[in-house]
Amino acid sequence: MTTSLRQCYALKANHHDVFQLFIHTENKMDIYTYPKSRSIRATWMAEELGLDYQCHFTDVMSAEKQVPGKNQKVPALSDNGLVIFESSAICIYLAQTYGNGRFYPQDPKKQAIVNQWLAYIISELEGPLWIILRHAVVLPEAMRQPGAIEPAKADFLRAIKVIEQEISGKTWLCNDDFSVADIFLFHISRWAMMLGFVLSEDLVHYTGELEKRPALQRARQREQQAAENAR
C-alpha cells in the first residue's frame, strides 16, 4: 500500500470500523502460546476482537525456547514491533487498542471496577492456586514443600467466597457486560475445578456458559494447531 493510499484511508476513516480495518491491514501481530496455559487468555481476547494474528507454539519445557518477552514466558505479544508480556497487560492492551470500549470500558468508573476484579483474581485466587500446583506437581520432588499446600487451599477458599457472592445471579462479573475480567475468572475457575475445588452452583453455571463462547473455542483450536504444526 502506498503512502498516499494510506493517507487517503486515514482521512476517510471517520467510522471506527473502517479505521480498525486500516489498522489491521498495517499491523503484524504475533502471539506466543502453549496449549492449556495462561496464553489462552491472550488468544481468547484476540479472537473476541476478531484480530488477525499469527499464533506461535512455544515449548515452555525447552531451555532454547524463543519468546520475545523479557521474562521468556508465555503468553507474549508482538504487535507491529511492540512487545508485551503478562497476560493481563496483553488483554488490556488489545481491548484498549482495538476494542473501542468493548471488553475493557472507556469510562473511568467502569474501568476501575474491571481493574479491581482483575487484580483480585490474579492476587487472591491465582496466587494460592499456583502455590498448590507448584508444590504438588510442577517443582521437582526434592524442592516441594507439602506444608505449603493446606494454607494455600485455605487462602483460596476464603477468597473465592467473595467471587461467589459477587457472581450470584449475574451473567457477567463487571458492569453487566463481558470483559477482560470474565476471561480471567473463567480460567481460574476451570483451574480450581481441575484441582478438585467445589465451587458454588452459580459460579459453575457461569463458567459453563463462558465455555460455550465461539471465540474461546477458536482460540483453543489456534493454539492446538500451532502446537501440531511445530512438531
Buried (B, 14 or more C-beta within 10 A) or exposed (E): EEEEEEEEBEEEBEEEEEBBEBBBEEBEBBBBBBBBBBBBBBBBBBBBBEBEBEBBBBBBEEEEBEBBBEEEBBBBBBBEEEBBBBBBBBBBBBBBBBBBBBBBBEEEEBBEBBBEBBEBBBEBBBBBBEBBBBBBEEEEEEEBEEEBBEEBBEBBEEBBEEBBEBBEEEEBBBBEBBBBBBBBBBBBBBBBBEBEBEBBEBBBEBBEEBEEBEBBEBBBEBBBEBBEEEE
